[in-house]
Amino acid sequence: MSSFRSSPGLKLKPFPFGEFQGLDSSRDITALDTGRQQHLVKLNNGYCDWRGQMVREPTCSQRVGQNLVTHINFISKDKLAWAERSGSGISFKSENDHALANIYPSNANIASTVFNQRVHFLARALRSYYYDGTAWQANSSPALNLLRPAHITSIQRRVAVAGITGKETQIHLSRVDQDQIFPDDEDAGSTNVLRAAYIDLANLTGKADGVTGLATFETNRLVAFTSDKALLYRVDPDINNWTLDERANINIGCISHNTIQAAGTDVLFCSRSGIHSIKRSIDNGIMVYSYSLSDKIDILYRNLLKTVENFEDISAVFNQDEAQYHVFFPQANSSLCTRLTLSLNVEGGEPQPKFSTGTFLNARCGAFLAGQLVFGTPGGVYDVNKVESEEGITPEMEVVTPFLWHGSTSDTKDTHSIILQASGKGTIIMDAKDDAGRIIGELRFEVDDSDDNQFEGVPLSRQYERAWQHRYRGAMYRFRTVGGSSLLRITGFAITVKQ
């Protein structure tokens, strides 16, 4: 590592950039230069943490499989069941080496839930199957076999299904603790309060709309999404206690059941316009409402939607340990997939959303349980390691800033040096282009903190200064990481300009 120092008589002014806030597509790239709380034009295979540092995403290790995985869920804390595209259809697999080959067509959108220690897989207009750790079996309910729904969740000891062809406004709930007895399986004269029953939204939405997704909110609220709004039902094992929650005011719809994820006490989901959250009012504890989390990336979000042929192909997973919501946008007729990550910063009160993207491994679905995050990819299932892990395959982070003007947007500046604050292991390659589109230079920073703090009095080598002498009005900077296999963070950088 080398350093660069100026002569004593030279007057320099530093322009620092830090406290990074992730992506922002709500303003033009020429109008995003803020210095502190700096937003970015591109942040791929990395994210901004709660301190505003740009962090390279963690490594991944292949776990099982080699085909394209379309859906995945945990059957237990250490065992997975998944659907993979192979040959002419979709096959069901498990880590216990139990399989059903070509059980669904290759374009099926699979939803799942865990109930009675079984993972249940289903898809629109197709038969439902479950896996109990020993074998894959078809659900024996004659009623469910006729309904063949698209959406499924579990709530208050019942299984709820919707997305039924010909009965688009209905939600069918199983008998308590029975996943193979649905309303049409019951005796018509039964008065058992634990019996199966259904809810019909036909005259509640005021629109010719159907159920597009189901979710559980606060353990006993069933959220029924349509294209433009959502209704809340209080569900109880006793059917006489089912009621519509009239205090809920959720005038936003869901585009894909598989994007619905519980996040603490809230529910996250994707709409046509962005990512939203359902939460209870902290003011009165009564009102339930939705609010948008993705306003600052609205254009980016809509551009990602354009790459997907069928919105129901979009799925998501919430990493509870890292407070990150990952949304997968698989490109039509391709194994390529872009992942949009929402990092929720709860430091200091309300969450401060920070967005990034990811193309590493072309991950297209995921699952999380007991601290373990897994991604389904075109090459099988991968474990996502902790961010400090040195095992597995390392992603390459790419960061692009907006145009940085160092003051006036019309004056030409003479730069003197660049200071980079970084820590971890790896190589950071920095290059820049001016407002005329010309590449003005490139630098490499070797970052290695492995020896820091090993001896008393040795300082942390986290500040790197290099000569950077160029003339421009404004410049867009790009940082790329290469190599290394552990945590790599960029805390900030500064450009010194001659006065």
N, C-alpha and C positions, 0 to 999 in steps of 0.2 A: 504494500500500500504506500502510495506517495501522497504528499500534500502540496498545496500551492499557497503561497503567501504574497501579499501585495507590498509594493514599496511604501515607505512611511509617508511620502508626500501625496500619495494617490487617494483621492476622496471617492469612497464607495458607498453605495446605499443598497442594503439587502432587501429583497422582496421575498418574504417567507410564505410557504404554502403548507397547510396542515389541517388537522381536525377534519379529515376527509369524510364526506357525507354520502358517498356512493353515487349512483347514476342519477342524472336529471335530464330529461328530454323536454321539459316544459319551456325552456328558453333556448335561444340560438347559441351555438358554441362560441360565438363572438361576445356573448353577454353573460358569461358564467364565471368570470374572473373575480373572486372575492377574497382570495388569500386565506383567511381563516374560514373554517367551515366550508372548505372548498369541495364543490361537486365535480363529478367526472363525466367524460363523454363515453368512456369504455372502461369496464372493470370486469374482465373475463377470467374465470378460474381463480378468483380471489374475492375477498369481501372486506367491508369496513367494520371493525369491531367497535365496542362501546366507547373506546377512547379516541376513535377517529383514525386509527392506524389501518393501512392497507395490508391485509394478511393473505398470504398464499393459502389456497385451500388445502386440506389434509390429503395425505396419500391414501390410496385404495389398494386393497389386496383381493385377488380373485378367491372367491369362496367355493362356488360350485357352478357347473353347467358351462355350455359353450355356445348355445343358440340364443336367438333374440328373445328376451324376456319382456312380456307385455303387462304382467301383473304379478304382485308378490305380497305375501302376508306371513306373519309369524303364527305357527301352530302351538309353539311353546317358547320359553325364553331363549332356547338355543337351537330351535329347529324351524325350518322354513318350508312353505308350500308355495309353488309359483306356477304360472302359465307361460309357456314358451312357444314361439312360432317355429315349427319344424315341418318340412315337407309341404303338404297341401293344407294343413290346418294348425290348430292350437292344441298342444298336449299339456296335461296336468302332471307336474312332477313334485317330488318331495325329497328332503334330505335323508329320508329313510328308504330311499330307492323304490318308492311306490309310484306308479305312473298309469295314466290313461292316455293312449296315443290318439291324436287327431280327433279329439272329442268335440271341438268347436270349429267353425270356419275361421279362416285366418283374419277376417276383419271384425271379429267379435270384440265388444268392449266389456270387459269383465269387471264385476264389482264383488266385494267380499266382506264378510264380517265373521267374528268369532263368537260362538254361542254353544253352550253345553260342551265346552272343551273340544269343539270341532270348528274348523274353518270352512265356511260355506262359500262356494263360487257359483256365480250365475251370470247370465247375459240375456239381453232382450230376445224374446221369442225362442229361447233355448232352455233345455232342462237344467234344473239346479242339481249341483253335486256338493258333497261335503267330504272332508278328510279328517279322520279321528286319530291319526298317527299310525294306523295299521293298514288302512285300505281306503281307496276312493270309492264312494258309493253314491248312487242317485238318491235324491230325497224321495221318500216313499209316499208323500202326500199327493193324492190324486188331484186335489184342488190346486196345489202349487204347480203341478205338471201342466194343468190347463191354463193357469195364469201366465207362467213363464215371464216373470218381471225382469226389469233392467237394473233396479236399485234395491239395496238391502242395508239394513242397520239393525242393531239390537238395542232395546230400551226396556227397562223395568221388567226383566225376566221374559220378554217377548221378542220375537223376530218381526220386523216391519219390512214390507216389500212394496214397491211401487214401480211405475213405468210399465204398465200393463197394456198391451195392445188391445184397443177397444174399450178399455176402462182407464183411460189416462188420468182421470181425476181421483181415482180411488187409491187408498193405502190400506193394505191388508195386514193385520197383525195376528200372529199365531196365538194358540192357547199358552197360558203361563207355563214356562219351563218345557214346552213341547215344540220343537222346531219342525215337526212333521204333521202337525194338525193346524189347518187354516180354516177360515170361516165356512167355506163350502164343504168341509169335512165334518162339521158339527151337526148334531141333531137339530133340526129346525125348531123343535120345541124346547131346547135346552135353556134353563134359567141360571146355570152356573155362572157366577160372577167372574170366574177365571177363564171363561170360554174365549175362543177366537172371534174376532169381529173386524169390521172394516170402517174406515172413515172416508167420506166422499166430499171433495172440495168443490163440486160442480157449481153450487150456488153461493159460494163464499168469495171467489176471486173477482166476479163481475166481468170475466173475460173468458174467451174460448181457449183456455190454456190447460196444460196438464202438468203433472208432477215431474220435475227435472232432477230432483235430488232429495235425499233424506239425511237428517243428522240428529244427534242427541245433544241437548243443551241442558246443563245443570242436572244431569242424571235422570230427571223425570219430565223434561220438555222435549217433545218431538217437533223438529223443525221440518216443515213440508215446503220445499222450494218449488216455485213455478218459474216461468221465463222472466217475469217482471216483478214478483214479490214473494214473500214467504209468510207462512202462517205458523203459529205455535200452538201446540196442543199439550195440555197437561195429561200425561199418561200414567196410569196406576195399574197394579195387578188386578184390582177390582174395576171391572168395566163400568160400573155405575159412577165412578169418580173421574171419568174422562171429560175434560172440558176444554173449550177453546179459550186461549189466553187473549182477551180483547185488548190488553194493554200493550201488546207488541205492535211496533210500528216499523215494519221492515219492507220498504218499497223498492227493493232491488232483488233481482232474480239470479239464479245460478245456471251456468252453462254446462257444467259437467259434475255429476255426482262424485266422481273420484277426486275432485279438487277439495272437497269438504273435509276439514281436519279440525279436531279439537286442539285448542292452544290455551292451556291453563283453564280459566273459567270462560273463555271466549270460543267462538267458532269462526274459522277462516274459510273463505270460499272465493271462487272466481266468477265474476259476472262478465257481461259483454264489455263493460267499460273499465274493469280493473279488479284489484283484489280488495275484498271487503271483510269486515269483522262484525259479528253479532255479539253484543255485550249488554249487560244490565247497567242501568244508570247508577252512578255512584252518588248522585244527589238525593234520590228518593228511594232507591233500591227496589222500585216497582216497574218502571218503564224498561222495556227491552227494545233496542234500536240497532241499526247498522250504521257503520261509517266507513268511508273510503280510506285505504292506506296507500294507494298508488297514484295519487293525483300527479305527482311530479314526474312520473314515467309514463303518462297516458299514451303518448305517441309510440314509445317503444313497445308498450303492452299490445296496442292494436296492430303494430307491425308483426309481432310474434303470432297473434291470432291468425293473420293472413297466411302464415306458413303451414297451418294445420287444416287438413281437409274436412275433418269432422270434429267439432268442438268436444264431443264426448271422448275423444282420444286423449284429451288433456287430463293429467292426473297430478297429484301433489302429495307431499309427505311433510310432517312437522317434526323437527328435531327438538325435542323438549329440553335436552341438556344445553344446547347452544342457542335456543330460542330462534331457530331459523326455519322458515317456511319455503320449501323448494317446490316450484311448479315446473312441470315437464311439458314442452311443446314439441311433439314428434312431427317431423316434416313429412308431408304427403309423399307416398311411394318411395320412401327412403329410410335408411337406418340412422340417418342423422337426426339429432335432437338438440334443442337449446333449452337449457334450464335457467329459469329466473328465480333468484334467491332473494327473499325478504328477511333481513336481519333485524330483529326487534330489540332495540336498546331501551331497557327499562330503568336505566340509571337516572335518578332524579325525578321520578314521577311517571308521566305518561310515556308509552313506547314511542321512540323516534325511529321510524322505518328507514332503513338504508338498503338500497337495491344493488344487485350485481347479477352477472350472467355466468353461465358455465357451459362448456362444450366438452369437458374432460370425460372420456370414455363414452360420450353420447348417451349418458344415462337417460332412461325414458320412464322409469317408475321407481318407487321406493317404499320402504317400510321402516318403522322405528319401534323398538320395544326394549325396555330395561337398559337404556344407555347405548344400545347398538343400532346404528343406522346402516341400512343396506340399500344398494342401488341395483335395479335391473337394467342390463345393458344389452347391446347386440351380441356380446360375447359372454353372456352368463351373468351370474350374480356376484357382486363385489361388496366386501366390507369396507365401509368408510372409517378409516382410523382416526384416532384423536389427532388434533392439529400438531402436537409436538412429536408424533411418532416418526421413527426413521425407517419403518418397514413399508414395503409395497411400492407402487408406482407413483411417481411424483408429478403433479400437474405443472404446467407452465403458465404462470400468471401474466396477463397483459393489461397494462393500465394506460389510458390516453387521457390527457387533460384537455380542457377547452383552450382556446387561444388566451395566452397570458400576456398582458400588455405592459405590466410594470409601470402603471401610471396612465399617461395619456395614450389614447388610441391612434393619435396622428403623428406623434414624435418618433424619430428613429433613435434606438437605444444602442449603446455600446456595452455589452456584457463583459464581465471580468472573470467570474468563476461561478461554480455551482457547488453547493453543499448538500449532501444527502445524509439523512439520518436513517439508518437501517440496522437491523439485528437479525441474528439467526445464521443459517448456512445456505450458501448458494451464490450464484452470479447474477447481478442485475445489469442489464444492458439498457442504456438510455440513449435515445436519439430524439431529434427535434426537427420540425419543419416550420418555416416562417409563413407569414400570411399570404405569400405569393405561391406557396406550395413547394418551395425548394428545400431539400434536405440540407441542414446547416451543420450537422456534426453528429458524432456518436462517441460514447464513453462506456467503459466496462468497470463495474465495481465488484470486487471480490469481497464477499461478506462472510466472515467466519468468527463466531464468538465462542468457539469451543474451548479456547484457552483462557477466556476471561475469568477473573476471580479465582484462578488456581493458585496465585501467589499474592501475598499481602502487598498492597500498594500498586498492583497492576490495574489500570483503569479500564472501563468498558470501552471498547473500540467501536463506537456506534456513530461516529461523525466522520464523514469522508468529504474532503474538499479537493476539487480539481479545477484546473484552468479551463475556462469556457469563454473564449473571446470571439464574439460574433456581433454582427450588426443586423438589427431587424426592428420593425415596429411592434410585432407581436409574434409569438411562437407557440406551437402546440407540442407538448412533450409526451414522449412515450417511454414507459418502463416495462421491460420484459425480464422474467426470471428464467434462469437456466441452471439445471443441476441442483445439487443439494437434496437432502431427504428429510428435513425437519422443518420446524417453524421458521418462517422467513417473513419479516414485517418491515414495512416502510413507514416510519413515523412522520416524516416530513422532508421537505427540501426547500432550498432557498437559492435564488439567482441574485448575484451581486452585480450592480450596474454602475458604471463610471459616471460621476457627476461633472 
